[in-house]
Amino acid sequence: MAHVESFQVSALWPHLVAFYCALLLPLVVGLPPLIAIIESVYVMTGREIWKQIARFWSKPFGVSLLMWAIGAVALAILYIADANRFTRYVHGAPGLLLIVFVTPIVFAGGIVLWRWSSDWWSLSRVRHLLVTWLWVPLSGLAVLKIAIGFGLLDSPEGVDLDAGSLQVWIYDVPAVLMNPAAQSRFVHLLASCYLIAATLVLSVSAWYLLSRRNMSIARRSLTVAASFGLAAALSLAVLGDHRGYAESSGQQMRIAAIAAAWHTQTEPAPFTLFGIPDSRNRTTHAAVNVPWLLGLGATHSWRKPVAGLDDLEAVNLARIHDGVAAFTVMDTPWANPSGAGSLAFDLEDTPNLGYGMLLLRHARRPARATIEQMAAAAHDTVPNVPLLFWTFRGMALLGAYGIVLFGYAFWLASKRELDRPWFLRMATWSLPVPWIAGALGWIVSEAGRGPWLVDGVLPVTEVHLGRPELVIAVIGWATVVVLTVVGAILITRLVRRGPDGLNLWPVDAGRHKTS
């Protein structure tokens, strides 16, 4: 088998990719359907102003696309340079190939759309519409790839842990692609990107109306953003997580940590709406509970219990004991006389080998681990409860704010009363809200996985980064931050110039009849 002493797995790349997705992906995915809707109105009505609205919003989209593509290339280079990347232990995932092939396709499609939007006069309305709508599924490919990757980490299906090499192998690609966790994450991430893009259009349009600039374009843009954003906000609230509570112990642990459910309660369990989690004493001070809410939300039933963190940790401790037994067999000379690749037992009989590998944080020879080390490894499976408790509630609160904001904007748009100053100021200052909510969602996702890289199969054994990984992490995070700042500056300049400053409306000094 592989030398356990040299087995090192870190969570650098999932965290780095999550950071990249939270900052650079939303506008690349969220703006195309908005532009396509506006373009559809132009095709149906033939009114010139709708063409210019689509033309204007395609420019911040082009900036976002450029920053995203540069970031993808930079991360791909760093990924190749990192000899200790996690795919050293996960085989069969076409992550790098998807980056290599999908990024150029998406970027090329964006360049075509950018070019055609700048040479708008030469294209027919139907051709505009086809090009714009084709970009929607094209940008969805990036979200799909991310959803499949993180879905595999959250709920491994179609994978197996090879006992000889201690590596995760994908043996059923269709199962990985059709993973319910990947499908849930795809829908959730897509709706999040749509909400962020809608908020950008809403906030900028509100600012124009407050400034008494581009009034005709701003009203129409705000109306479209209100409808689109309300649909996205409601879908995020309704769809949420449909993977099912009992699919994985990691998901159960995440839910218990979010709810600060230290102990299993009589079903249906109440949900702690507010409180102060105390990890040391395993209690929640000043708890405000809502009866039945946790049981109904987590299990979709009032008859199923929701396991508490204490019981889940005890179950994991038993699994660690079983994993240690597997390591003991592997260390026995008669069971493995010829070294790696000739183990005399079936891995299917030892499904908890990954739990035994949790001991690598505390002992380099898991087969010789003490009871105290096993207990410490079981304790590692409990996520950071205060972090998950507060980030989830912050995300939910901001999500509720988004529903109220877009619901009220939709109501005002239906009554044609968008000129209320207090609403316009609220909409203008709401620009960062969905970005913050999205970032909190990524924190809940990554922190909720706890000590696992692949839940229940492959643990993170390296808590602290080595010097090479630290350098790569710093370069990666700095690259994403710089690209985000540069993109924000360029988009801000476009917004300040506006359709009037860009000579989009009125159209080129009256070249076309206005509407």
N, C-alpha and C positions, 0 to 999 in steps of 0.2 A: 504494500500500500504506500501512499504518499507519506513523506516524513511530516508528521504533525507539527514538529518544532518549527518548520519553515512555512506553515500554513498561515497566511495573512490576508484578511479580507477587510476592506474599509468601505464606508458608505460615501466616499467622496463624490463619485460620479452621479448617483441618483440625486444627491443634494445640489450639485452644480447644475445639472439639467433642470431640476425643479426651479432653481433661481433664474435660469435663462428663460424658461417658459413663463414664469410669473411676470417678467419685465418686458420681454421682447416679442412674445408670441401674440398677445391679445388683439392688437390692432391689425396685424397681418391676417388674422382669421375673422375678426369681427367686422371690419369695414366692408369687405366685398359684398355680403348680402345687402347691406344698407345701400351701397352704390347701385347694386343690381335692382333693388326695389325702385329707387329714384329713376333709374334708366328705363324701367318698365313703364312708369308713369309718363315719361317723355314719349315713348313709343306709342302708348295708347292715346295720349292727348295731342301730341305734336307741338306742344308749347315749348318754346325755346328756353325758357327759364329753367326747366327741369334738366335739360341737357347741361346747362352751365353749372347747376348744383352738383350733378354727378361728376362733372369735370373738376370742380373745386375739391370735392372730397377724395378724389382719386390721387391728389397730390400728397396729402399726409399719409395716405396708404402707401404710396411709392416710397416715401422716406422710411416708413416702418419696415417695409419689405427689404430695403437696402440694409438697414441696421440688423435685421433678423438674419439675412443671408451672410453678412460678414461675421456675425456671431457664430453661425453654424459652421462656417469654414474654420474659424479660430478654434472652436471646441473640437472639431474633428482632428485638427493638427495636434492639439494637446492630448487628445485621446490616443492617437497613434504613438505619441512620445511617451505615454505613461505605461511602463512595463508591468506595473502592478494593478492595472485596471481590473475591474471586477469581472469582466468577461473572460479573464484568465480562469475563472472558476464557473462560469456559465457558458455552456457551449450550445450552439444551434440557434441562438438569437441573432437574426440578421440586422442588428442595430447599426453597425458601421456601414453595411451595404445600403441600408435604407437612407442613411445620411448622405452617402455619396451619390445615390441616384435620385432621391426625392428632392433634395435641395436644388440641384441645377434645374430640374423640371419646373419646380415652383418658381424659382427666381426668373427663369426664362419667360414663363407665363406672365409674371409681374412686369417684366421689361416690355413685353408686347402691349400689355394693357396701358402701361405708363406712356409708351410711345404713341399709341393710338389715341390716348386721351389728350395728348398735346397736339395731335394733328386731327382734331375732331371733325373738321369741316369736310374731310374727304370720304367719310364713311357713311353708309346708309344707316337708318335707325335700327333695322333688324340686325344688321351686322354688329352694331354697338351692343345690342341686347344679348346676342349670343356670346360675344367675347366676355362680357361682364358676368353673365351667369355661369359660364364655364370656369371662371376663377373660383367660384364658391366651393365646388367639390375638390378643386385643385388645392386650395388652402386647407381643406378638410383632411387631406392626406397627412399633413404634418401633425394634426391633432390625433389622427388614427394611430400613427406610429408611436407617439408618446403614450397614448392610452394603452396600447398593446404591451409596451415595455413595462410601464408601472403596474398594469393589471397583473402581469406575470409576477412581479415582486410582491404584490399585496395578496394574491391568491393563486399560488402555483398550480396550474393544471397542465397535464401532458408533459410533466418533467419528472426526473428521477435523480437521486443522489447516488453516484457511483462510489461504492465502498472502497474500491482499489485506489482511485485517484482523488477521492473526496471532492469531486466536481459535479456540478449540476448539468444534466444533459436533457435537452428537449427531444422527446421521442414521438410526440404527437403534435405536429404543427397546427392542424385544424383546431385542436382543443385550445391551444395557446391563442389563436386568432379569434376564436369564438368564446373566449373566457368571459363569463358574466361580469367579473370585476372590470375588465377592459371595456366592455360595452357601457357599463355604468359611468366609468371615468370619462369615456369619449363624450357621452351626452352632457355630463356635468361640465367638462372643460369647454366644450363648444358653447354652451349657454353662458358660461362665465365670460368668454371672449366677446360674445354678442352684447352682453350687458355693458362691458367696459367700452366697447366702440360706440354703443348708443349713448352712453354718458358723455363721451367726448363730443359727439355731435350736439347733444342737448345743451351742454355747458357752453360750448362755443357759440351756438345759435342764441342762447340767452344773453351772452355777453354782447353780441352784436345788437340785439334788441335794446339792451340797456344803453348802449353807446349810440343808438339811433343810426346805425350803419347797416347796409345790406338788408334792409327790412324785409323785402320780398323773399329773398333767399333764406333768411334766418327763420321766418315763420314757417315756410314749407319744410325746411330741414328739421325744425323742432317738432313739427307734427309727425313726420315719419319716425323720428327718433323716439317719440313718446310711445307710439304704438309698438314699435319693434322692441324697445327696452322693457315695456311692461310684459310682453310675451316672454322675453328672456328671463326677467326676474321671477315671474310666476313659475316658469319651468324649473328654475333652480330650486325653488321652494317645494314644488310638488314632487319632482323626480327624485331629488336628493340622492339617496343610496338604496338601490333595489337589489343589491347582491344577496341579501338574506343574512340574518343574524348568525345562523349556526354553520356557515360554510367553512369558517376557519377560526382557530383559537385566537389568532392575531386580531381578527375583526372583533371578537368578543372582548378581548383585552382593551382594544381601542375604545369601544363603546362604554365599557365599565369605567375607564379612566376619564372619558369626557363627562360622564355623569357623576364622577367621584363616588361610584358605588363600591364601597370598600367591602361590604358584606352582602351575601345573597339575601334578598328580601322576598316576602310572600308575594306571589304573582296576583295581579299585574303590578310590577314595581313602580314606585313613584319616581319622578324626575326632579333632581335638585336644580331649581331654577336659578338660585343664587346661594352663595355660601363661601366659606374660606377653607379650602382643603388643607389638611394638616397631614403631610406624608409620614412624618415621624410617628405620630400617634394613630394614624389611619382612621381619621374621623374628619368630618366637615363641620366647622363651627358656624353658627348663625345660619343654618341651612333653611332655605325656603323651598318646600317640596310641593310639586303638583301631582296629585294622586293619579295613578294609572299611566301617566304619560310615557315613562320609560318603557314599561312593558309593552304598550301598544306600539310605540315607535320602533323599538328594537326587534321585537319578535312578530309584530303584526298580529298579535293574539293576546287575549287577557288570561290565557290558561298556561302559558309557558313562562318559567322563571328566567330571570336575567342573572347570570352568575356574577358574584362579586369578585373583586380583585383577590381577596384571600383565597377563595376556592379555586380560582383560575391559577394562582401561583402554586397551590398544592398539587393540582393536576400536572402542571409543568414540572414540578419537582419529581413526580413519579415518572414522567417521560424522560427526564434527565437520568434517573437511575437506570431505565431501560437502555438509554443510549450508552451509558457507561458499560453495560453488559456487552454491547456490540463492540466497543473498543477493546474490552477484555478478550473477546474471541479473536479479534484481529491481531492482538499482541501475542496470542498463543502460537508457538512454533508449529504444532501439528496441524493447526487450522490453516496456516498460511506458510507452507514450507518453502515456496519458491519466490516469495516476495509479492510485489504488487501485481494484481491481475489474476491471481489464482486462489481467491478466497473460497473456503469450503463451506459457505453458507449463502443463503439467498437473502438479498437485501430487502425483499418484500416482507421477510419475517422480522426485520428490524426497522420499522418505519420511523423510529424516534432517534435515529443516528444523529440527525441534525441537532436535536436537543442535547445530546451528549457533547456535541462540538461547542455548545455554549460555554463549556468548562475551559475552553482555550483562553478565555479572558483571565482565568484564575490559576490554571495549571497546564503546563505544556504536555503533560501525559495524562489525558482524561481517564485512562484505565486505572490510574493510581490516585484519583481525586479523593479527598476526605469528605466527610459529611458536611462540614462547614463550607467547603468550596462548592458543593452541590447546592446548598441552601443559598449561597451568594449568587450562583448562576441562575437559580429560579427567581431570585429577587430582581435580577436584571431584566426579566421578561415583563416586569411591570413598567409601563411608560412613565414619563414625567407627568404626573397627574395635574399639578397646578398649571403647567404650561398648556396641556390639552384642555383643561377645564375653562381657562380664561380665553384662549384663542378661539375655541369653538363658539363661545358666547359672544365674543366680539364679532366674529364672522356672521353669526345669526342675526345680531342686532343691526349690523350694517346691511345685511340682506333685506331685513324688514324695512329699513329706511329706503332702500332702493325700490321696493314695491310701492311704498307710500309716495315717493317722489314721482315715479313714472305713472302711477295710477292717477295722481292729481294732475300731472302734465297732460295725460290723455283726456281727462275730464275737461280741463281748460281748453284743449285743442278742439274738442267736440263742440264746445260752446263759443269758440273763436274769441277767447278772452286771454290770450297769451301775454298781453301787455302789462300784467300786474307786476309792479316793480319788486315787491317782496319775494314773489315766486321766482322771478328772473335772477335775483341775487342769490337765492337759495340754490337754484339750478347751477349757477356759475361756480359757486364754491363747492359744489358736490362732485367736481371732477375727480378728486383722488379717492372717493369713497369705494368704488368697486375695485380699484387697484389694491387698496388695503385689504378689502374683504378677500380678494383672490390670493393675496400673499398669506393671509391667515389660514386660508384653506389648504395651501401647500404645506404650511407648518403642521397643521393637524394631520395631514396625510403622512408626512415624513416622520414626524415625532411619534405618531401613533403606531408605526411599524416596530418601534422599540429596538431591540437588539438585532433584528433580522435584516438581512439584505434580501433574501427570498424567504418569505414567511414560513416558519416551521421546517425549513429545509437547509438554508445556508445562513448562518449567523455572521454578524460583524464581529470579527475577533480583534481588530485593531481599533482601539478607542481613540488613540492619539495618532495624528498623521506623522509619518517620517519626513525627513527633510525634502526628498524629491517630490513627494505628494504635496507637501506644504507649499513648495514653489509653484507647482501646477495649479493648486487651489487658488493661490493669490493671483496668479496671472489670469486664470479663468474668471474669477469673481471681478477683478478689476476690468477685464475686457467687457463683461456684460454691463457693468456700471457705466463705463465710459460711453459705450454705444447707446445706452439708455439716455444719458445726459445729452449726447450729441443729437440723437433723434428728437428729444424734447425741445432742444434749442431750435432745430430746423423747423419743426412743426409749429412752434410758437411764432417764428418769423412769418411763416405762411399765414397763420391765423391773423397776425397783426396787419399784414398787407391786405388780406381779405379778398373776396371776389372783385371788389372795385379796384383795389391796388394791383391785382393781377390782370386787369382789363377783361374779366370774364363777364361782368354785368355792370352796366349795360354793355351789350355785346359789341366789342371792338368798334366803338364810336358809331353805333347804329347800323352796323353792317347787316344785321338781321332784324327783323321786326320783333319787338319785345311783346311780352304777354302780361 
